[in-house]
C-alpha cells in the first residue's frame, strides 16, 4: 500500500498508467523491474519516485515475513514524493 499525503492531489500514475487513489492510498502490485510513480497536484506540480516491488517481496509480505520492511520502503516512497512535490511548489511560487 502506498500513501500520498497531498490535499490537492490531481492524479497518480504508475509506469504511465493512471491508478485510482482512495483516501490518499493505492496498492502497488509486483512487477518485473522498476516502477515509476508520478503524483501530480492541481497546480501542475509533480513528484516522481522509482521503486522495485518484485514477486518475492509480495509473497513474503502476505505471510508477514517482510511486512515491516515493505512498509518502511513504501513510507519512504511516499515521503520522497511529498518532498519533491513540496519543493516543486515552493520553487514555482518563487518564480
Phi and psi in degrees as a GROMACS rama.xvg file:
@    title "Ramachandran Plot"
@    xaxis  label "Phi"
@    yaxis  label "Psi"
@TYPE xy
-110.267  135.786  UNK-2
-115.268  132.074  UNK-3
-118.761  121.921  UNK-4
-100.627  85.6581  UNK-5
-144.819  115.942  UNK-6
-66.6983  -29.9995  UNK-7
-108.735  37.6379  UNK-8
-64.8479  129.741  UNK-9
-102.744  -42.5789  UNK-10
-161.329  159.019  UNK-11
-136.518  132.118  UNK-12
-123.311  148.672  UNK-13
-123.628  117.288  UNK-14
52.3711  40.6993  UNK-15
85.307  -5.30877  UNK-16
-106.66  128.165  UNK-17
-66.9879  138.683  UNK-18
-115.026  156.205  UNK-19
-86.5592  126.716  UNK-20
-110.222  124.955  UNK-21
-119.189  122.214  UNK-22
53.9013  37.351  UNK-23
76.4344  13.3842  UNK-24
-131.296  150.028  UNK-25
-152.561  161.226  UNK-26
-97.8875  130.012  UNK-27
-96.9445  114.857  UNK-28
-81.4477  152.648  UNK-29
-62.827  147.138  UNK-30
-154.765  156.153  UNK-31
-74.1371  131.915  UNK-32
80.2585  -165.187  UNK-33
-83.2385  151.505  UNK-34
-121.545  133.686  UNK-35
-105.148  121.276  UNK-36
-104.223  126.933  UNK-37
-122.829  121.449  UNK-38
-108.955  132.92  UNK-39
-122.479  140.025  UNK-40
-98.4839  176.344  UNK-41
-67.866  -19.1912  UNK-42
-84.952  -5.56571  UNK-43
95.9897  0.571994  UNK-44
-73.8286  144.85  UNK-45
-129.314  153.684  UNK-46
-129.122  135.077  UNK-47
-123.662  134.408  UNK-48
-137.146  137.719  UNK-49
-113.795  128.819  UNK-50
-133.962  166.335  UNK-51
-125.045  122.646  UNK-52
-127.642  107.205  UNK-53
-102.741  174.174  UNK-54
-58.991  -39.0676  UNK-55
-62.0498  -41.0258  UNK-56
-64.5852  -42.7699  UNK-57
-66.0974  -41.4266  UNK-58
-63.1575  -42.5785  UNK-59
-71.4932  -34.0143  UNK-60
-67.3171  -26.0058  UNK-61
-67.1616  -28.3222  UNK-62
-95.3082  -4.74716  UNK-63
89.3024  0.904305  UNK-64
-65.8487  -37.5896  UNK-65
-121.907  18.938  UNK-66
-55.8341  -42.7958  UNK-67
-67.829  -44.1232  UNK-68
-64.7585  -45.0308  UNK-69
-62.0758  -42.109  UNK-70
-60.6863  -40.9376  UNK-71
-65.9244  -42.3814  UNK-72
-61.6181  -45.9707  UNK-73
-66.9192  -34.287  UNK-74
-63.8996  -42.8312  UNK-75
-62.8552  -38.7583  UNK-76
-60.3775  -48.143  UNK-77
-63.6083  -42.5405  UNK-78
-64.7554  -40.1153  UNK-79
-62.7809  -43.6638  UNK-80
-63.2442  -42.7909  UNK-81
-63.7758  -42.8661  UNK-82
-62.7265  -43.3125  UNK-83
-64.4402  -43.5102  UNK-84
-64.9696  -40.2134  UNK-85
-65.4533  -43.9501  UNK-86
-61.7255  -44.613  UNK-87
-62.3769  -42.3951  UNK-88
-64.1872  -45.055  UNK-89
-63.6955  -41.8545  UNK-90
-64.5143  -40.6123  UNK-91
-65.9185  -36.6007  UNK-92
-69.8761  -29.6858  UNK-93
-72.8433  -22.7374  UNK-94
